[in-house]
């Protein structure tokens, strides 16, 4: 039975039409593809109709199998499914997501000349995964970028057994608008920059150091056979870094600036050695986190308040002005006064400092 397609939320029929453009150019019948994916063909091109996340997965798979092309007919060269299987095998036995990402990129570079992935480190905060797509004439490039980003996000989340905590997305296209109000990018749960110079996903080190929990093609096939809902907002929960950070902030609000790892571990109901280990797997260090949180708060006071520097030092737990200046300089690379002078005229930094200070102000 074909799936109902009149629901208001989901990918609208015009986007479905765009998604099928590559297949149509290859000679495929879009109505037949929709029926084969158990989707009402009347959705095709209909802005008032929509498909849900499960139907999207079925449609993507149907197009891929029909064309024997991972990239849905959007590229002149394409990529056969057998090569995709080999690519999966190349990284399923990696230890961490970061290793799998690098292996996947190397393999993708060799598979298709129309895809040019690359990675760039973001000042030690994570990696930017840049995706370059050379689509054929007559297709909507933006819909391909979106669906590839969805595939990457869902696959990598499945590999580590929890949703990715993306730092952000960059998209060369403009923000897509549907009459039904569906936001195609909401599922990523991260900031999105539209009209950007590149198409890219920004990963956090905590995800890149996460260990893979799936390592066989059978598991991968079972995942797709289960018809996952690609539009569901995945429940991230809190990782060890986030939980530890929240406990440290609570202690700092209480005026405890050098709380030892043993105390934090006890609050989190784990052992100190285990906590250090789990933080390390997420690319974090307990001492660095504690120092960073203190420095961030001091910087917020410098930009979002008119408090004297000496008073700010006392507020964040330093009994001597010289000690505050030394520690702040080690953290920020400049003295408190230089930091205030350099950034007080930057509306974006002042705005971010105001938000942070309102959230973590010491009463």
C-alpha positions in Angstrom: 0.0 0.0 0.0 1.3 3.4 -0.9 2.0 5.8 2.0 -0.3 8.7 2.7 1.4 11.9 1.4 -0.9 14.6 2.5 0.6 15.3 5.9 1.6 18.9 6.5 5.1 18.3 8.0 7.9 16.7 6.0 9.7 17.2 2.7 7.3 18.8 0.3 6.4 17.5 -3.1 8.5 20.2 -4.9 11.6 19.1 -3.0 10.7 15.4 -3.8 10.6 16.4 -7.5 14.0 18.1 -7.2 15.4 15.0 -5.5 14.3 12.9 -8.5 15.8 15.2 -11.1 19.0 13.1 -11.5 17.0 9.9 -12.0 14.7 11.6 -14.5 17.7 12.8 -16.5 18.9 9.1 -16.5 15.6 8.0 -18.1 13.8 6.8 -14.9 10.1 7.2 -14.4 9.6 9.3 -11.2 6.0 8.0 -10.7 7.3 4.4 -10.8 10.1 5.2 -8.4 7.6 6.7 -5.9 5.3 3.7 -6.1 8.2 1.3 -5.6 9.1 3.3 -2.5 5.5 2.9 -1.2 4.9 6.7 -1.7 1.7 8.1 -3.3 2.9 9.4 -6.7 0.6 12.4 -6.4 3.2 13.9 -4.0 5.5 14.6 -7.0 5.8 18.4 -7.5 2.9 19.1 -5.1 3.9 21.8 -2.6 0.9 20.9 -0.4 1.9 17.3 0.0 4.9 15.9 1.9 6.8 12.7 2.8 8.1 11.8 6.2 11.6 10.8 7.2 11.0 7.1 6.8 9.6 7.6 3.3 12.7 9.7 2.4 15.0 6.8 3.3 12.9 4.4 1.2 13.0 6.8 -1.7 16.7 7.4 -1.5 17.4 3.7 -1.4 15.0 3.1 -4.3 16.7 5.7 -6.5 20.2 4.3 -5.7 19.3 0.7 -6.5 17.4 1.6 -9.7 20.3 3.7 -11.0 23.1 1.7 -9.3 24.4 5.1 -8.2 25.1 6.3 -4.7 24.7 9.9 -5.8 21.2 9.6 -7.3 22.2 10.5 -10.8 23.3 14.1 -9.9 26.8 13.6 -11.2 28.1 12.8 -14.7 30.3 9.9 -13.3 28.2 8.7 -10.4 29.3 5.8 -8.1 28.2 2.2 -8.2 26.7 0.6 -5.1 29.5 -2.0 -5.1 32.0 0.7 -4.6 30.0 2.2 -1.8 30.1 -1.2 -0.1 33.8 -1.3 -0.4 34.0 2.2 1.1 31.9 1.2 4.1 34.2 -1.8 4.6 37.2 0.4 4.5 36.2 2.4 7.6 33.8 0.1 9.6 36.8 -1.5 11.3 38.3 1.8 12.3 38.6 2.5 16.0 37.3 6.1 16.2 35.0 8.3 14.1 37.9 10.6 13.3 39.8 7.7 11.8 36.7 6.5 9.9 36.2 10.0 8.5 39.7 10.3 7.1 39.6 6.8 5.6 36.1 7.6 4.1 37.4 10.8 2.5 40.4 9.1 1.0 38.2 6.4 -0.5 35.6 8.9 -1.8 38.4 10.9 -3.5 39.3 7.8 -5.5 35.7 6.8 -6.3 34.2 9.8 -8.0 35.9 12.8 -9.7 32.7 14.9 -9.2 33.1 14.7 -5.4 35.9 16.5 -3.7 35.8 16.1 0.1 38.5 17.4 2.4 39.1 18.3 6.1 40.4 21.4 7.8 41.2 21.8 11.5 39.3 24.6 13.2 41.8 26.2 15.6 42.0 23.1 17.7 38.2 23.0 18.4 37.3 20.4 15.8 37.4 19.6 12.1 35.6 21.1 9.2 34.5 18.5 6.6 34.3 20.3 3.3 32.1 18.7 0.6 32.6 19.7 -3.1 29.9 18.5 -5.5 30.1 19.0 -9.3 26.5 18.3 -10.4 25.3 18.0 -13.9 23.1 20.7 -15.6 19.4 20.5 -15.0 19.4 19.5 -11.3 19.0 21.4 -8.1 22.4 21.2 -6.4 21.1 22.4 -3.0 18.8 19.4 -2.5 21.7 17.1 -3.1 23.9 18.9 -0.6 21.1 18.7 2.0 20.4 15.0 1.5 24.1 14.2 1.6 24.5 16.1 4.8 21.5 14.2 6.2 23.1 10.9 5.2 26.4 11.8 6.7 24.8 13.0 9.9 22.6 9.9 10.3 25.4 7.4 9.3 28.0 8.9 11.6 25.5 9.1 14.5 24.7 5.4 14.0 28.4 4.5 13.9 29.1 6.0 17.4 25.7 5.0 18.8 24.6 8.5 19.7 23.7 11.7 17.8 26.6 13.8 16.5 27.0 17.1 18.4 27.8 19.1 15.3 29.4 22.5 15.9 27.8 23.9 12.8 27.0 23.6 9.1 28.0 25.8 6.1 25.8 25.8 3.1 26.4 27.6 -0.2 22.7 27.7 -1.0 20.1 30.0 0.5 17.7 28.8 3.3 15.0 26.6 1.8 11.4 27.6 2.5 8.5 25.3 2.3 4.8 26.3 2.5 4.2 23.8 5.2 6.8 25.4 7.5 9.0 22.3 7.6 12.6 23.2 8.4 14.9 20.7 6.6 17.9 21.7 8.7 16.3 21.5 12.2 17.3 17.8 12.5 21.0 18.7 12.7 20.5 20.7 16.0 23.3 23.1 15.3 23.9 26.6 13.8 23.6 26.8 10.0 25.3 29.4 7.9 23.5 29.9 4.5 25.1 31.6 1.5 28.4 30.4 2.8 31.6 30.1 0.6 31.7 26.3 1.0 29.4 23.4 1.9 30.8 21.9 5.1 30.0 20.1 8.4 32.0 21.1 11.5 32.6 18.2 13.9 33.5 18.4 17.6 36.6 16.6 18.9 34.4 14.8 21.4 32.7 13.1 18.5 35.8 12.5 16.4 37.5 10.6 19.3 34.3 8.6 20.0 34.7 4.8 19.4 32.6 3.1 16.7 30.0 0.8 18.1 29.1 -0.9 14.7 31.5 -2.6 12.5 29.8 -4.9 10.0 27.9 -4.6 6.7 25.1 -6.7 8.2 24.5 -4.2 10.9 24.5 -1.4 8.3 21.9 -3.4 6.2 19.8 -4.0 9.3 19.8 -0.3 10.1 18.3 0.6 6.7 15.9 -2.3 6.8 14.5 -0.9 10.0 13.4 2.2 8.1 15.0 4.8 10.3 13.2 8.2 10.6 15.6 10.7 9.2 13.5 13.6 10.3 13.3 12.6 14.0 15.3 14.9 16.3 17.7 12.5 17.9 18.0 12.4 21.7 21.6 13.4 22.3 21.5 13.2 26.1 24.6 14.5 27.8 28.1 13.2 27.2 30.8 13.2 29.9 32.2 16.5 28.8 28.8 18.2 29.1 28.0 16.6 32.4 31.4 17.4 33.9 31.1 21.0 32.6 27.7 21.4 34.3 29.0 20.2 37.6 32.0 22.5 37.5 29.8 25.4 36.7 27.6 24.6 39.7 30.7 24.5 41.9 31.9 27.8 40.5 28.6 29.4 41.2 29.1 28.4 44.8 32.6 30.0 44.7 34.6 26.8 44.5 37.1 27.4 41.7 39.6 24.6 42.2 37.4 21.7 43.0 39.4 18.4 42.6 38.5 15.7 40.1 37.6 13.4 43.0 34.8 15.6 44.2 33.4 16.1 40.6 33.6 12.3 40.0 31.7 11.6 43.2 29.0 14.0 42.1 28.8 12.2 38.8 28.8 8.8 40.5 31.9 7.6 38.8 35.6 7.1 39.7 38.2 9.8 39.1 40.3 7.6 36.9 37.2 6.6 34.9 36.1 10.2 34.5 39.5 11.2 33.2 39.5 8.3 30.8 35.9 9.1 29.5 36.8 12.8 29.1 39.9 11.8 27.2 37.9 9.7 24.7 35.8 12.9 24.1 39.0 14.9 23.5 38.8 16.7 26.8 41.0 17.2 29.9 39.6 17.9 33.3 42.2 20.5 34.3 41.9 22.3 31.0 38.1 22.3 31.2 38.2 23.8 34.7 40.6 26.5 33.6 38.7 27.3 30.5 35.4 27.7 32.3 37.0 30.1 34.7 38.6 32.1 31.9 35.4 32.2 29.8 33.6 33.7 32.8 36.3 36.3 33.5 36.3 37.3 29.8 32.5 37.6 29.9 32.7 40.0 32.9 35.4 42.1 31.0 33.1 42.6 28.0 29.6 42.5 29.4 30.1 44.5 32.6 31.8 47.7 33.7 33.3 46.1 36.8 37.0 47.0 37.5 39.5 44.4 36.5 40.6 43.9 40.1 37.0 43.2 41.2 36.5 40.7 38.3 39.6 38.9 39.5 38.2 38.7 43.1 34.8 37.5 41.7 36.3 34.6 39.8 38.3 33.5 42.8 41.7 35.2 42.7 42.8 36.9 45.9 45.7 38.8 44.2 45.4 41.0 41.1 48.7 39.8 39.8 47.7 36.2 40.0 44.5 36.9 38.1 46.5 38.7 35.4 49.0 35.9 35.0 46.4 33.2 34.8 44.2 35.2 32.4 47.2 35.9 30.1 48.0 32.2 30.1 44.5 31.4 29.1 43.7 34.2 26.6 47.2 35.2 25.4 46.8 38.8 26.6 46.2 40.7 29.8 42.7 41.4 31.1 43.0 45.1 30.2 44.3 44.3 26.7 41.4 41.8 26.2 38.8 44.4 27.2 40.4 47.0 24.9 40.7 44.6 21.9 37.1 43.2 22.0 34.8 45.8 23.6 34.0 47.3 20.2 33.0 43.9 18.7 29.2 43.6 19.0 29.2 39.9 18.3 31.7 39.2 21.1 30.0 41.5 23.5 26.6 39.9 22.7 28.0 36.4 23.3 29.7 37.6 26.5 26.3 39.0 27.7 24.5 35.7 27.1 27.3 33.7 28.9 27.3 36.1 31.8 23.5 36.0 32.2 23.7 32.3 32.3 26.7 31.9 34.7 26.9 35.1 36.7 28.3 34.7 40.2 25.7 36.1 42.6 
